[in-house]
């Protein structure tokens, strides 16, 4: 751990999860995501997939052309991962970063826009704008439905936004004079079209494929990394923290979270505050081959209490058909003990298990990327009094050991403690 600024989130800390392998409106790689500070809904940006024909188009358009034009898809997900809405943005860019603003219940998104193709014919934004999220609609660059686009310099390129909720500021990243710069603005003034730079820094970020950034409490966080098709496990995903006051590097950590994910390409970063606790989230585009899905990991700023850090508090486990509660309803949580993320279960189940069986479904926040398992007590029969329970990366909780000659009628989960990855 390297904490030198008050409010800095420990990027070497134990990792939890927000979403696990969730499908999006389009099948392409997610590029970034933001979180509504009120509802917890997640908004994900991705380049539009090929084969879609929108209004005003004479035919379906291939993915390569969508990428060159900077056409994006926005998917809205509930906190539990269900798709609840979408938008299409034409001529906006690559979707490298997004800011989510809640204005009295109305969602406004900040994104890059005015897309210009780079040397690889990939569209990237040359300005930033904001607009109201209107599900099911198509928004074109130049429309009166988005705010007047802004650029910090006519020569600036690759411009992207994020929101710092600790200061109510809009932060822009852009390339100028051969290097990346970060600049802070008052969010309310920017929304009103008044752009007054507060500070600009040019931190020295080590080499790597840039994949997103976030800002909170005087610290700028950046995400870098490639997919497993380009580099083998443990991968080359890194999070780096810089101090806004000086531009100096505070910490840099190699991120090995989610080792069981397919594709595992670092994509997107943001900060949310839940019950007063800041969480630094970073994403992985997953599945190989696609369709790609969305996985979002979390680093919590929650304090340790007696050596234990609660990453995800107790959440109920949905029981499978034919499985009932024995005394206390099953639930689970993620905690860190000595820096190791651990899945704990509690409660009991009853049923008639004469074979290996699914006994429940885990919420995303508890689902591991690799199977974790532990032995638990069961009804004593024929000399057997222990069964095995496994939490899978498919969200399923399974019970092993039941046979037609030795049926499991109950199992207690309170002794389940397993390393979670």
C-alpha positions as CSV (number, residue, x, y, z in Angstrom):
1,X,0.0,0.0,0.0
2,X,1.2,3.5,-0.9
3,X,-1.1,6.2,0.5
4,X,0.5,9.6,0.7
5,X,-2.5,11.9,0.0
6,X,-5.6,12.1,2.2
7,X,-8.5,10.5,0.4
8,X,-6.3,8.5,-1.9
9,X,-7.8,5.1,-2.8
10,X,-5.4,2.2,-2.2
11,X,-4.9,0.8,-5.7
12,X,-2.9,-2.1,-4.2
13,X,-5.9,-3.1,-2.0
14,X,-8.1,-6.1,-2.3
15,X,-10.4,-6.2,-5.3
16,X,-14.2,-6.7,-5.4
17,X,-16.7,-6.6,-8.2
18,X,-19.7,-4.6,-9.4
19,X,-20.8,-6.4,-12.6
20,X,-19.9,-9.9,-13.9
21,X,-19.9,-10.8,-17.6
22,X,-23.0,-8.8,-18.5
23,X,-24.2,-8.5,-22.1
24,X,-24.7,-5.1,-23.7
25,X,-27.0,-3.7,-26.4
26,X,-24.3,-4.3,-29.0
27,X,-21.8,-7.2,-29.2
28,X,-18.7,-5.1,-29.4
29,X,-16.0,-4.3,-26.8
30,X,-17.1,-1.9,-24.1
31,X,-14.9,1.2,-24.2
32,X,-15.8,3.0,-21.0
33,X,-18.6,3.3,-18.4
34,X,-20.0,5.8,-15.8
35,X,-22.3,5.4,-12.9
36,X,-25.3,7.5,-11.9
37,X,-24.6,8.8,-8.4
38,X,-28.2,8.6,-7.4
39,X,-29.6,5.3,-8.8
40,X,-26.4,3.4,-9.3
41,X,-27.3,2.7,-12.9
42,X,-24.3,2.0,-15.2
43,X,-23.9,3.6,-18.6
44,X,-21.5,1.8,-21.0
45,X,-20.1,3.2,-24.3
46,X,-19.1,0.9,-27.1
47,X,-18.5,1.3,-30.9
48,X,-21.6,0.3,-32.8
49,X,-21.6,-3.2,-34.1
50,X,-21.8,-3.9,-37.8
51,X,-25.0,-4.8,-39.6
52,X,-27.2,-2.1,-38.1
53,X,-29.3,0.3,-40.2
54,X,-30.5,3.4,-38.4
55,X,-32.8,6.2,-39.6
56,X,-31.5,8.1,-42.6
57,X,-29.2,5.3,-43.7
58,X,-29.8,3.5,-47.0
59,X,-28.5,0.2,-45.8
60,X,-26.8,-1.6,-42.9
61,X,-23.3,-0.4,-42.2
62,X,-20.2,-2.5,-41.4
63,X,-18.4,-2.2,-38.1
64,X,-15.2,-0.8,-39.8
65,X,-17.2,2.1,-41.2
66,X,-18.9,2.7,-37.8
67,X,-15.5,2.8,-36.2
68,X,-14.2,5.3,-38.7
69,X,-17.2,7.5,-38.4
70,X,-17.1,7.4,-34.6
71,X,-20.6,5.9,-34.2
72,X,-21.3,4.7,-30.6
73,X,-23.8,2.7,-28.6
74,X,-24.8,3.7,-25.1
75,X,-26.2,0.8,-22.9
76,X,-27.9,1.6,-19.6
77,X,-27.7,-1.2,-17.0
78,X,-29.4,-1.5,-13.7
79,X,-27.2,-2.0,-10.6
80,X,-28.0,-5.7,-10.9
81,X,-26.8,-5.8,-14.6
82,X,-30.1,-5.8,-16.6
83,X,-30.3,-3.7,-19.7
84,X,-32.8,-0.9,-19.1
85,X,-32.2,1.4,-22.1
86,X,-29.8,2.4,-24.9
87,X,-28.9,5.2,-27.3
88,X,-27.0,5.5,-30.6
89,X,-24.5,8.4,-31.1
90,X,-23.3,9.1,-34.7
91,X,-20.1,11.0,-35.3
92,X,-19.0,11.1,-31.7
93,X,-15.8,9.2,-31.4
94,X,-14.3,6.1,-29.8
95,X,-16.0,6.3,-26.4
96,X,-12.8,6.3,-24.3
97,X,-14.4,8.0,-21.3
98,X,-17.8,9.1,-20.1
99,X,-19.2,11.3,-17.3
100,X,-22.7,10.7,-15.9
101,X,-24.5,13.7,-14.4
102,X,-27.8,13.5,-12.5
103,X,-29.7,16.8,-12.7
104,X,-32.8,16.4,-10.5
105,X,-33.4,12.9,-11.8
106,X,-32.6,13.6,-15.4
107,X,-29.5,11.9,-16.7
108,X,-27.0,13.9,-18.8
109,X,-24.0,12.2,-20.3
110,X,-20.6,13.9,-21.1
111,X,-18.8,12.3,-24.0
112,X,-16.3,13.1,-26.7
113,X,-17.7,14.3,-30.0
114,X,-16.8,15.8,-33.4
115,X,-15.1,12.5,-34.4
116,X,-12.0,12.6,-36.6
117,X,-10.3,9.4,-38.0
118,X,-6.8,8.7,-36.9
119,X,-4.1,7.1,-39.0
120,X,-5.8,3.7,-38.4
121,X,-9.2,5.0,-39.6
122,X,-10.5,4.9,-36.1
123,X,-12.7,7.8,-35.1
124,X,-11.8,9.8,-32.0
125,X,-13.4,12.9,-30.6
126,X,-11.9,16.3,-31.1
127,X,-14.3,18.1,-28.7
128,X,-16.6,17.3,-25.7
129,X,-20.3,17.8,-25.2
130,X,-23.2,16.8,-23.0
131,X,-26.7,15.6,-23.7
132,X,-29.8,14.2,-22.0
133,X,-30.0,10.4,-22.1
134,X,-33.1,9.5,-24.1
135,X,-33.5,5.8,-24.5
136,X,-34.2,4.3,-27.9
137,X,-33.1,7.5,-29.8
138,X,-30.3,8.3,-32.3
139,X,-28.2,11.5,-31.6
140,X,-26.1,13.0,-34.4
141,X,-23.1,15.2,-34.0
142,X,-24.2,18.8,-34.7
143,X,-27.7,18.2,-33.3
144,X,-29.3,20.9,-31.2
145,X,-30.0,18.2,-28.6
146,X,-26.4,18.2,-27.4
147,X,-24.6,21.2,-25.9
148,X,-22.2,23.4,-27.9
149,X,-19.0,21.2,-28.3
150,X,-15.9,22.5,-26.6
151,X,-12.2,22.1,-27.1
152,X,-9.4,23.4,-24.8
153,X,-7.3,24.2,-27.9
154,X,-8.0,24.1,-31.7
155,X,-5.1,21.7,-32.1
156,X,-6.2,19.3,-29.3
157,X,-7.2,15.8,-30.3
158,X,-8.4,12.6,-28.5
159,X,-10.5,14.7,-26.1
160,X,-12.5,12.8,-23.4
161,X,-14.3,13.8,-20.2
162,X,-14.9,12.4,-16.7
163,X,-16.6,13.9,-13.6
164,X,-14.9,14.4,-10.2
165,X,-17.7,14.1,-7.7
166,X,-15.6,15.1,-4.7
167,X,-15.1,18.6,-6.2
168,X,-18.0,18.8,-8.7
169,X,-15.6,19.3,-11.5
170,X,-15.4,18.1,-15.1
171,X,-11.9,16.8,-16.0
172,X,-10.8,16.6,-19.7
173,X,-8.0,14.6,-21.1
174,X,-6.6,15.5,-24.5
175,X,-3.5,15.2,-26.7
176,X,-1.7,18.4,-27.5
177,X,1.9,19.1,-28.7
178,X,2.7,15.4,-28.7
179,X,1.6,14.5,-25.2
180,X,-1.5,13.9,-23.0
181,X,-2.8,16.6,-20.7
182,X,-5.5,16.7,-18.0
183,X,-7.5,19.9,-17.3
184,X,-10.1,20.7,-14.6
185,X,-13.2,22.8,-15.0
186,X,-16.2,23.7,-12.7
187,X,-18.9,21.2,-13.7
188,X,-21.9,23.6,-13.3
189,X,-20.2,26.3,-15.3
190,X,-19.2,23.9,-18.1
191,X,-22.7,22.7,-18.3
192,X,-23.8,26.3,-18.8
193,X,-21.2,26.8,-21.5
194,X,-18.7,28.7,-19.4
195,X,-15.3,27.1,-19.8
196,X,-12.7,28.4,-17.3
197,X,-9.7,26.1,-16.8
198,X,-8.8,25.7,-13.2
199,X,-5.6,23.6,-13.6
200,X,-3.7,21.7,-16.2
201,X,-1.2,18.9,-15.5
202,X,0.9,16.7,-17.8
203,X,1.8,13.7,-15.7
204,X,4.5,11.3,-16.9
205,X,2.6,8.1,-17.4
206,X,4.8,5.0,-18.1
207,X,4.3,3.3,-21.5
208,X,1.2,1.2,-22.0
209,X,-2.1,1.0,-23.9
210,X,-4.3,3.8,-22.3
211,X,-7.8,2.6,-21.4
212,X,-9.4,5.2,-19.2
213,X,-9.1,7.5,-16.2
214,X,-10.9,8.9,-13.1
215,X,-10.5,11.7,-10.6
216,X,-11.4,11.9,-6.9
217,X,-10.2,13.8,-3.8
218,X,-7.1,15.4,-5.4
219,X,-5.9,12.2,-7.1
220,X,-6.0,11.3,-10.8
221,X,-6.2,7.6,-11.6
222,X,-5.3,6.1,-15.0
223,X,-5.9,2.6,-16.5
224,X,-3.7,0.8,-19.0
225,X,-3.7,-2.7,-20.4
226,X,-4.2,-5.1,-23.4
227,X,-6.4,-8.1,-24.0
228,X,-5.1,-11.7,-23.3
229,X,-4.9,-12.2,-27.1
230,X,-2.0,-9.7,-27.0
231,X,-0.3,-10.6,-23.7
232,X,-0.5,-13.7,-21.6
233,X,-1.6,-13.9,-18.0
234,X,-1.0,-12.2,-15.6
235,X,-1.5,-9.5,-18.3
236,X,-0.2,-6.0,-18.5
237,X,-3.1,-4.1,-16.8
238,X,-1.8,-1.2,-14.6
239,X,-3.5,1.4,-12.5
240,X,-1.4,4.6,-11.8
241,X,-2.3,7.3,-9.3
242,X,-1.1,10.9,-9.6
243,X,-1.4,13.9,-7.3
244,X,-3.3,16.8,-8.8
245,X,-1.5,19.3,-6.7
246,X,2.0,18.5,-8.1
247,X,1.4,16.1,-11.0
248,X,3.7,13.6,-9.2
249,X,3.1,9.8,-9.4
250,X,1.8,8.5,-6.0
251,X,1.5,4.8,-6.8
252,X,1.5,2.3,-9.7
253,X,0.2,-1.2,-9.4
254,X,0.1,-4.3,-11.7
255,X,-3.6,-5.5,-11.6
256,X,-4.0,-9.2,-11.6
257,X,-7.7,-9.3,-10.7
258,X,-10.1,-11.5,-12.7
259,X,-7.6,-14.1,-13.9
260,X,-10.3,-16.4,-15.1
261,X,-11.9,-14.0,-17.4
262,X,-11.8,-14.6,-21.2
263,X,-10.3,-11.8,-23.3
264,X,-9.9,-9.7,-20.2
265,X,-9.1,-6.3,-21.9
266,X,-8.9,-3.4,-19.6
267,X,-11.6,-0.9,-20.6
268,X,-12.9,2.1,-18.6
269,X,-12.6,3.6,-15.2
270,X,-14.8,5.7,-12.8
271,X,-15.3,6.5,-9.1
272,X,-18.6,6.1,-7.3
273,X,-19.5,6.9,-3.7
274,X,-21.8,4.4,-1.9
275,X,-22.8,5.1,1.7
276,X,-20.1,7.6,2.0
277,X,-17.4,5.2,0.8
278,X,-15.5,5.9,-2.4
279,X,-15.0,3.0,-4.8
280,X,-12.6,3.1,-7.8
281,X,-14.0,0.9,-10.6
282,X,-12.2,-0.4,-13.6
283,X,-13.6,-2.6,-16.4
284,X,-12.7,-5.6,-18.4
285,X,-14.2,-6.4,-21.8
286,X,-14.7,-10.2,-21.6
287,X,-15.5,-13.4,-23.7
288,X,-13.4,-14.8,-26.4
289,X,-14.8,-15.2,-29.0
290,X,-17.6,-12.6,-28.5
291,X,-20.1,-11.3,-28.2
292,X,-18.1,-9.3,-25.7
293,X,-19.5,-8.8,-22.2
294,X,-18.9,-6.2,-19.5
295,X,-17.1,-7.0,-16.2
296,X,-16.5,-4.2,-13.7
297,X,-14.1,-4.6,-10.7
298,X,-13.9,-2.4,-7.6
299,X,-11.3,-1.0,-5.2
300,X,-12.9,0.1,-2.0
301,X,-11.8,2.9,0.3
302,X,-13.6,1.3,3.3
303,X,-11.4,1.1,6.4
304,X,-10.3,-2.1,8.0
305,X,-11.9,-3.0,11.3
306,X,-9.9,-5.5,13.4
307,X,-8.0,-6.6,10.3
308,X,-11.1,-7.2,8.2
309,X,-12.2,-5.0,5.3
310,X,-15.7,-5.5,4.0
311,X,-15.7,-5.2,0.2
312,X,-19.4,-6.2,-0.3
313,X,-21.7,-6.5,2.6
314,X,-24.2,-9.4,3.0
315,X,-26.3,-10.0,-0.1
316,X,-29.1,-12.6,-0.5
317,X,-28.6,-15.7,-2.7
318,X,-31.5,-16.6,-4.9
319,X,-32.3,-20.3,-4.3
320,X,-32.9,-22.8,-7.1
321,X,-36.2,-24.6,-7.6
322,X,-36.7,-27.3,-5.0
323,X,-34.3,-25.7,-2.6
324,X,-35.7,-24.2,0.6
325,X,-34.3,-22.3,3.6
326,X,-33.0,-24.2,6.6
327,X,-33.2,-21.9,9.7
328,X,-31.5,-18.8,8.0
329,X,-31.7,-17.7,4.4
330,X,-28.4,-18.1,2.5
331,X,-26.4,-15.0,1.8
332,X,-22.9,-14.1,1.1
333,X,-20.3,-11.3,1.3
334,X,-16.8,-10.4,0.2
335,X,-14.2,-9.5,2.8
336,X,-10.5,-9.0,2.8
337,X,-8.4,-10.7,5.4
338,X,-4.7,-9.8,5.4
339,X,-5.2,-8.4,1.9
340,X,-6.8,-11.5,0.5
341,X,-10.3,-11.3,-0.9
342,X,-12.5,-14.0,0.6
343,X,-16.0,-15.2,-0.1
344,X,-18.0,-15.9,3.0
345,X,-21.4,-17.6,3.0
346,X,-24.0,-18.1,5.7
347,X,-27.4,-19.7,6.2
348,X,-28.7,-23.2,5.4
349,X,-30.6,-25.1,2.8
350,X,-32.9,-28.1,2.7
351,X,-33.9,-30.4,-0.1
352,X,-33.5,-33.8,-1.5
353,X,-30.2,-33.9,-3.4
354,X,-29.4,-37.3,-4.9
355,X,-26.8,-35.9,-7.2
356,X,-24.6,-32.9,-7.8
357,X,-27.0,-29.9,-8.0
358,X,-27.3,-26.1,-8.5
359,X,-28.6,-24.8,-5.2
360,X,-28.7,-21.0,-6.0
361,X,-27.6,-18.1,-8.1
362,X,-25.0,-15.6,-6.9
363,X,-25.3,-11.8,-7.4
364,X,-22.7,-10.3,-9.7
365,X,-20.8,-8.7,-6.7
366,X,-20.1,-12.2,-5.3
367,X,-19.4,-14.1,-8.5
368,X,-15.7,-15.1,-8.9
369,X,-13.8,-15.3,-12.2
370,X,-12.5,-18.7,-11.1
371,X,-14.3,-21.4,-9.2
372,X,-13.9,-21.2,-5.4
373,X,-14.9,-24.0,-3.1
374,X,-15.2,-25.1,0.5
375,X,-16.5,-28.1,2.5
376,X,-19.7,-27.6,4.6
377,X,-21.6,-29.8,7.1
378,X,-24.5,-31.9,5.9
379,X,-26.8,-34.5,7.3
380,X,-24.8,-37.5,8.6
381,X,-25.6,-40.6,6.6
382,X,-23.5,-43.8,5.9
383,X,-20.5,-42.2,7.5
384,X,-20.7,-39.0,5.4
385,X,-21.2,-35.7,7.2
386,X,-19.4,-33.2,4.8
387,X,-20.3,-32.0,1.3
388,X,-18.6,-29.6,-1.1
389,X,-20.0,-26.3,-2.2
390,X,-18.6,-24.4,-5.2
391,X,-19.2,-20.8,-6.4
392,X,-18.7,-20.8,-10.2
393,X,-17.9,-18.0,-12.7
394,X,-21.3,-18.7,-14.3
395,X,-23.0,-17.2,-11.1
396,X,-24.2,-20.7,-10.0
397,X,-23.7,-22.1,-6.5
398,X,-23.5,-25.8,-6.6
399,X,-23.6,-28.7,-4.0
400,X,-21.6,-31.8,-4.6
401,X,-21.8,-35.2,-2.9
402,X,-25.4,-36.2,-2.9
403,X,-26.1,-39.7,-4.3
404,X,-29.2,-41.9,-4.7
405,X,-27.7,-44.2,-2.1
406,X,-26.9,-41.3,0.2
407,X,-29.2,-38.3,-0.2
408,X,-28.3,-34.9,1.2
409,X,-31.3,-33.5,3.0
410,X,-29.7,-30.4,4.4
411,X,-26.4,-28.4,4.3
412,X,-25.1,-25.5,6.4
413,X,-23.1,-22.8,4.6
414,X,-21.7,-20.9,7.6
415,X,-18.3,-22.6,7.4
416,X,-17.8,-21.6,3.7
417,X,-14.7,-19.4,3.5
418,X,-12.8,-19.4,0.2
419,X,-10.2,-17.3,-1.6
420,X,-12.1,-15.3,-4.2
421,X,-10.4,-14.2,-7.5
